[in-house]
Amino acid sequence: MKIQLTYKYEEIVSIDNLLLAWQEFLRGKRKKYDIQEFSLRLMDNLFSLHRDLIHHTYKHGGYQEFKINDPKPRVIHKAAVSDRLVHHALHRLLSPFFDKIFIADSYSCRRHKGTHRAANGFRKYFYQASQNNTTSCWVLKCDIRKFFANIDHQVLTKILTTYIPDKNILKLLETVIESFSTIQDKRLGLPLGNLTSQLFANIYLNTFDQFIKHNLKAKFYLRYADDFVFLSADKDWLEKQISEVGRFLSDELKLELHPDKIFLKTLASGVDFLGLVNFPDHRILRTSTKRRMIRKIKEKEKDLAIGLIGRDKFYETVNSYLGMLKHCCGEKIRREINKD
């Protein structure tokens, strides 16, 4: 039997939890107009939200849509402040519980994980699969087609039901899930922008991770969001996994592999994963990442010159990129940045 969430609905919607969620929510957002407006009548707004939640009259509002390039074009959907506060209240109690059931090699949107640890995990598995680089290591890299847009609400709710016995928590989660759909009148997709979407995505794909580990018995597998890799010295075994993986995603999660993003190659030929091109003895930045980094720094230099930003903001950006370069062979790029 799967472990069960022990929190009750009343704990999630309590004033105490809403206040703690508000404090987390505020970080880095104090200057936003909608946050300041909500803050003017903070306690009135919190008690009003609490009443709606405790009496089950809460209704999730709509979304404001806008586009970003990060680096590829994405459509972000932003909920109202009260709804985002509910997302934080749910996330702060549910996330630690679900984090315990995730596999160690799921690295996206989790504390003490992230891209750098995923890259290091990839390196560790290479040495194990290649027996310390004494034999060829093959890498199968895959991507799920339009993952967030194709998450099935019914499948997600069914997965949540196996872990959460409290019907009222499930009803609130379903309210958040059903507040958005990529196709009108269809229960499909999660909005990029909701904090809960990151957690729901990991819960959804944890089913897949468990299948990989327990059914396929993959020793060297790791995933970041909807990108995942297998490493092995056995090329034939990796080739067989493609159909197994595709079948499970289709039958169990109503997802499909992106046919143009399935790669099977040796690490010696260079494997692009999480913005780094990995080789047996080193890794380098992807060319497009390097170009974007240089372009962003030049843009910040122009903003600094005309007074749009201060020197602190400029050096914050530069130091962020320099920190990224510590995780790969980037001496040439570092010299280029420092020269400018």
PyMOL commands that set and color helices and strands:
alter all, ss='L'
color gray80, all
select helices_A, chain A and resi 9-12+15-26+33-40+42-54+81-99+115-129+148-150+153-161+167-177+195-214+235-253+259-261+267-269+287-305+311-325+331-339
alter helices_A, ss='H'
color red, helices_A
select strands_A, chain A and resi 63-69+73-79+138-143+221-224+227-232+263-266+271-273+276-278+283-285
alter strands_A, ss='S'
color yellow, strands_A
deselect
rebuild
show_as cartoon
